[in-house]
Amino acid sequence: MRRLELKFTNQEGKVVTYSLDQPIEPVDTNAINEAMDTIIGENAFSSSGGDLIEKHSARIVERTVEDIELG
């Protein structure tokens, strides 16, 4: 499963991550930048460390799970 992670810095200087499953690909860097700016500008999310104050990073994460058959 692929996931888009948007990382922000909050007022305490801690990194806060919001994840979105099954992002649209190929990734549109401009759209991600604009979305993150909107989230900060509209104070759309809060964190235990205060408001989100700046963009930290964004990334696509892929996770693979393999079940192990126990006999």
N, C-alpha and C positions, 0 to 999 in steps of 0.2 A: 504494500500500500504506500502510495506517495502522499506526502503532506507538505503544505506550505507553512513555514514558521515565520511569523513576523515578530521581531524582537525590538523592544523599546526600553529606554532608560526612564526610570521614574524619579520622583523628587528626592528619594533617598540614595540615588545613584545605583540602584539595583536593576538588573536586567529582568524584564517581564516578557514572557513569550505567549503569543496567541497562535494556535494552530488551526489550519483549515484543511480538511480532508479533500482528496481528489481535486487538486487545483487545475485550472484550465492551462493546457499546454499547447504550444510552447509558451513559456512564461513571458509576460509583457512587463518589462522592468519599469517603464513609465507608469503603467497602471498601478503597480505595486507601490511605487513612490507616492503617487497621488492619493491612493487609499490610506497609506500610513500618515501622510500629512493631514488628511481629513480626520482620521481617528484622533490625532493629537489636537488639531484645531477645534474640533467639536467636543473634546473631552468625552469621547464615546465610551471609554472603558475606565474603570478605576482599579487601583491595586492597593494592597495593604501598605505599600510604601509611598502612597500619594499619587498625584496625577502623573500621567505619562508626559514627559517633557521633550524627548527627542527620539529619533530613529536610531536604533543600534545596528540592526542588520536584518536580512531576510535570507531564507534558504529553503531549498527543497530537500526533504528527508525521505529516504526510502527504507522501509523496514521489511525484512523477510522473516517469516515464521515457518519453522519446520517442526511438525509433530514427531515425537519419538514413540514408536510402538513399544510398549512395555509388555513383556511376555509373561 
